[in-house]
Amino acid sequence: MSRSTEQFAQQRAAHWRATKRLTAVLLLTWLIITFGGIFFACELSDPTIFGWPVSFYMIAQGVPLAYVAILAIYALRMRALDRRCRNDS
């Protein structure tokens, strides 16, 4: 393999590692937000509305906002990774 081919392969491997790391961190964040929020909402002793604790309503409104934030972080970080990879080649 020529020098440029080896360098390109190394850049692709580095880009793929960074992509996998970002995806793993964001999936772990999603898992913690989803299951942690629901689990701890059960522990709170709030007043009830229609038979459900207020904490469930708060989680139901907050978790989708966290999902949108995760998507925004993913899009911004991937754009930066792709630009860096393009500039390196």
GIWO-V626476 format. One record per backbone hydrogen bond with DSSP energy under -0.5 kcal/mol. NH is the residue of the N-H (numbers start at 1). CO is the residue of the C=O. Records with the same first field share a line. If there is no record, write none. Layout:
BEGIN
NH=CO + CO
END
This chain:
BEGIN
6=2
7=3
8=4
9=5
10=6
11=7
12=8
13=9
14=10
15=11
16=12
17=13
18=14
19=15
20=16
21=17
22=18
23=19
24=20
25=21
26=22
27=23
28=24
29=25
30=26
31=27
32=28
33=29
34=30
35=31
36=31 + 32
37=32 + 33
38=34
39=35
40=36
41=37
42=38
43=39
44=40
46=44
49=52
52=49
54=47
56=53
57=53
58=54
59=55
60=56
61=57
62=58
63=59
65=61
66=62
67=63
68=64
69=65
70=66
71=67
72=68
73=69
74=70
75=71
76=72
77=73
78=74
79=75
80=76
81=77
82=78
83=79
84=80
85=81
86=82
87=83
88=84
89=85
END
